[in-house]
Amino acid sequence: MKYKKDVIKALKEAGYNTGRIRREKIIGESMLQKLREGQMVSWATLEKICKLLDCQPGDLIEYLEE
């Protein structure tokens, strides 16, 4: 699995910079770090991101056979 787009950048474009995300406790610091490193986050976090960006999980991630 990998991200199709830079999720942190997409959140910033939607008005959710990392400062706001931390301040409002939208996503935990460990999940933000995973996003920065391109690692997969929990389903609960993915659900929050989809809600914030008004998208589906398939808009953010894709399966690639290794």
Buried (B, 14 or more C-beta within 10 A) or exposed (E): EEBEEEBBEBBBEEEBEBEEBEEEEBBBEEBBEBBEEEEEBEEEBBEBBBEBBEBEEEBBBEEEEE
